[in-house]
Amino acid sequence: MLYWALIFFVVAVIAGIFGFGGIAAASAGIAKILFFIFLALCAIALVIRAMRGGSR
């Protein structure tokens, strides 16, 4: 998911450079949403791992 967030970020930057405001805003919004979903999933995974006491 982080990969897709980075892809949409790059699309937003390229679209912003060329002046496509609507496309840049949409891509940046999607990238932001995917990034926060990734962060939430990462935090949940860390909490579950800590609760299980696993070191792997």
C-alpha positions in Angstrom: 0.0 0.0 0.0 2.9 2.3 0.7 4.0 1.6 -2.9 0.7 2.9 -4.3 0.8 5.9 -2.0 4.2 6.8 -3.5 3.0 6.2 -7.0 0.1 8.6 -6.5 2.4 11.1 -4.9 4.7 11.1 -7.9 1.7 11.5 -10.2 0.5 14.4 -8.1 3.9 16.1 -8.3 4.3 15.6 -12.1 0.7 16.8 -12.7 1.4 19.8 -10.5 4.5 20.7 -12.4 2.6 20.6 -15.7 -0.3 22.6 -14.3 -3.0 20.0 -14.1 -4.5 21.2 -10.8 -7.5 18.8 -10.6 -5.4 15.7 -11.3 -2.7 16.8 -8.9 -5.2 17.4 -6.1 -7.0 14.1 -6.7 -3.7 12.1 -6.8 -2.4 13.9 -3.7 -5.7 13.1 -1.9 -5.5 9.4 -2.8 -1.8 9.3 -1.8 -2.7 10.8 1.6 -5.5 8.4 2.3 -3.4 5.4 1.3 -0.5 6.6 3.5 -2.7 7.0 6.5 -4.2 3.5 6.0 -0.7 2.1 5.8 0.3 3.9 9.0 -2.8 2.5 10.8 -2.1 -1.0 9.6 1.5 -0.8 10.6 0.6 0.5 14.1 -2.0 -2.4 14.5 0.6 -4.9 13.4 3.1 -3.5 15.9 0.6 -3.6 18.8 -0.4 -7.2 18.0 3.2 -8.3 17.7 4.0 -6.6 21.1 1.0 -8.3 22.7 2.0 -11.8 21.4 5.5 -11.2 22.7 7.1 -12.6 19.5 10.5 -11.5 18.5 10.2 -12.8 14.9 
